[in-house]
Amino acid sequence: MAKTVLTAVLVVLLNVLVGCRGVDTGASQLLPPQMKAASVVRAVDASEADIIEQMAINRQAYRNGLESLMVHYDKTGNNMKLGWAKGEMKKLDKVPQYNYIIEGIVAGPNLKAGPSIAEAELMYIKALRLEKKKKFIIFTHEDNLRLALNKYNQLIRRHPSSDRIDDAAYKAGRIYEYFKDYTIALLYYQRTYQWDARTVYPARFKAAYILDRHLRRRAEALKLYQDALKKENLSEERREFVERRIRELTKSDEKL
């Protein structure tokens, strides 16, 4: 009896769900998971950059195709299919898309900050303005931060011998840290002092702090704290913090 009642309830629920579906939504035309991905021809010798570039082309081609369909269905008056295409575009806009190229990795540790370059200076100023631009005057505007990040990375890519590469790396590191992408932030802080050993920024301290507090790589943090104490002009508060952490981490090592 209980089984019969449960079956009846499930049937009613299914009917309700189906009944709630809008008219001509194209539900029957949705591709099942098995049909969404065609077989992939793997390029054995393709580099990461090649694959990412092809993916970017495919992303744009997909968007362009949907836009062409919407124009076509609008012209032909096919409102049913126009609705489908618009719905697909709306969902596409919500899909997160990542920039898989991390410029600090591509550039490597051996760049050296050199002379001032006019275009690099201009790019740096534009990035700073974007970074400082607030939302509703007081709130951080995260899209502006991402645009600034893109500018800093463009500067590094286009002018790898500029005197601004360490500045761009440090500023980018702060943005990555804001977004809690700590592994990438660490890389950019490291690039800051690798590209300019006498940089004015407390990059060693920032790298050590991330290693210590967020990535739990305490042995590496200890060495960088020691380097920061010797090579960086730290504020009194930071200096006291570093000295305390060096003592604590040293004691921890001794116990081991």
N, C-alpha and C positions, 0 to 999 in steps of 0.2 A: 504493500500500500504506500509506504513512505517513498519507495523508488518511483512509483507511478506519479506521485505528487511532485517530486523533484523534477522529473522529466517534463511534466506539464508547465512548471514554473520556468524552466530553461527555454521551452518553446515560446512561451509568452514574452520572455525577455528578448529573445532573438527577433521576434516579430516587432517588438517595440523599437529596437535598435534599427532595424531595417526601415521601419515606418518613419523614423526621425530623419532619415537621409533625404537631402534635398533632391529636387527633380533635375534630371539631365546633368548630374555632377560628373559623369564620366567614370563612375565607380567601377563599371564593368571593364573599362579600358585601362585601368591601372595595371602597370607591369608587375607581375609577381617577382619576388626576389631572384628566382632562377633566371629570369629574362633581363634583369637590369644590367648585368655585366656581361659583355660579349667576351669571347675567349681572347686572351691577351698574348700578343707575340712579344716575347721577352728579348730585348736586345742585350746580349751577354756583355758586350763591351761598352754599353752606355754608361756614362758617368752620372753622378748624382745631378750635376748641373744640367745635363742633357735631358734627364727624366723630368726635372722640375720645369724646365723651359717648355717641354712638350705638354706637361700638365697645364701650365698657364695658358698655352694656346688652346687646349681642349676646353678649359673653363670658359674662355672668351667665345669660342665657337658655339658652345652650348647656349650661352646667353644670347648671342647674335641670332641663333636659330629660333629661339623662343620669341624674340622681338620680331623676326620676320613672319613667324606664324601669326602673331597678334595683329600685325599690319594687314596680312592677307585676309584673316577672318573678319577683321573690321571692314575691309573694303567689300568683301563678298556678303556681308550681313549674316555670317554664321555665328550667332551669339552663343550657341551652345559650346562650340569648340573654342571660341574666344575666351569664354569663362574658364575652360580647362587650362588654356595656355597662361592666362593671368594668374590662376591659382598656383600653377607650377612655378611661375616666376616669383611669386610672393614667397613660396617655400624655399626657392633657391637663394633668395636674399637673406634668409635666416640661417643658412648653412654656414658654419664657420670656415674660413679659408685662411690657411697659415702661410707665412713667408718662410719657406724651408731653408733659404740661404741665410747663414749667419756670417755677416761680413767680417767679424773679428776672427773667425776661423779661417776664412778664405785668405785674408790678408797675411796671417801668420805673425809670429813674434818678432821678426827681424826688421820691420820697418824702422826708419829713423826720422824723427821730426827734423825738418830742414828750414828752408827760407819761407818767408811769407809769400803767399800766392793770392792775388786779388780775388779770383773767383772763389777760392776756398774760404776766404774771409767773409765774402758776401753770403755764402751758403751757411756758414757758422752763425752769422747774425740772424738770418731768416729762421734757422732752427731754434735759436734762443727765444726769438719772439713767439714762435709757435708754442714752445714749451711753457712760457710764462703766461700765455693767454688763458684766462680763466673762463669758466662757464658761470653765468649769472654773477660775474665779478669776483666771487670768492671760492667757487667750487672748481676742483681740478677737472679739466676737460680731457678725458682719456683719448679721444680721437685726435685731438691736437698733439698730445704726447706721442701718439703713434706716428703722426706726420713729422714731428720733430725728429723722432728716432730714425725715420726714413732719410731725412736730410743729413743727419750726422753720419749715417752709413754711406750715403752717396758721397759725402765729402771724403771719407776714408778710401772709398773705391776709386774716385776720380783723381784725387790729389794725395797719393800715398807718401809723398815727400814733403808735404806742407807742414808748417809749424803748428797747424791746428789739429793734427791727427790725435795727439794725446788729449787735447781739450774735448774733441768730439767723442773719443773713447770713454772718457770719464763721465761726460754728460749722458751718453747713451747708457753707461753702466747704472747711473742713478735711476733712469727711467725703467730699465729692466728690473732693478731692485724694487721700484714702486709697484710693479706688476707681479712681484714675488717670483720672477723667473731667475732664481738665485744662481743657478749654474751658469747662465749666460751673463748675468751681472758680474760674477766672479771673473769670467774670461775677459770682459771689457776693462775691469779694474786692473787686471794683470797686464793687458795690452797697454794701458796708460803708462805704467812705469817701464815696461819693456821698450816702448817706442821713444820714451824720453825719461832717462834715469833720474834726471833732475827736475821732473815735473813739479809744479807748485801744488798739485792736488794730493790729498791724503789717500792715495790709491792703495798703498800697501795696507794701511789701517783698514780701509773698507773691505779689501779682499780678505784680510785676516778675520775680520768680524763675521763675514759670511761663512767662511770655513769653520769658524768656531761655533757660532750660534745657530746657523741654519743647515749646514752640511755635515756637521759633527766630524770634521776632519781636523782634529785638534793638534796633531803633530805638525801639520803644515801651517796651521794657524799660529802656533807658537813661534816658528821661525819668522813668519811675516810680521808678527807683533814686534819681535826683536829688531827686525829691519826697519819697521816704521819708527820705532823709538830712536834709532840712530840717524835715519835719513830724512824724516819728515818733520815739518814745523807744526806739531800738533798743538791744539788748544790745551790749556791746563786740565780741563775736565777729561779730555781724551787721553792725555798723558797719564793721568792718575788711573784711568780705567785700564790702559795697556799695561802699566806696571803691576797692577793687581792681578790681571789675567795671566801675565807671565809667571808671577809667583805661584798662582793656583795651578797652572798647567805644568809647571816644573815639578811641583810637589806630586801631582798626579802621576807624572812619568816616573818619579822616584819610587812610588808605591808599587808600580808595575815591575 
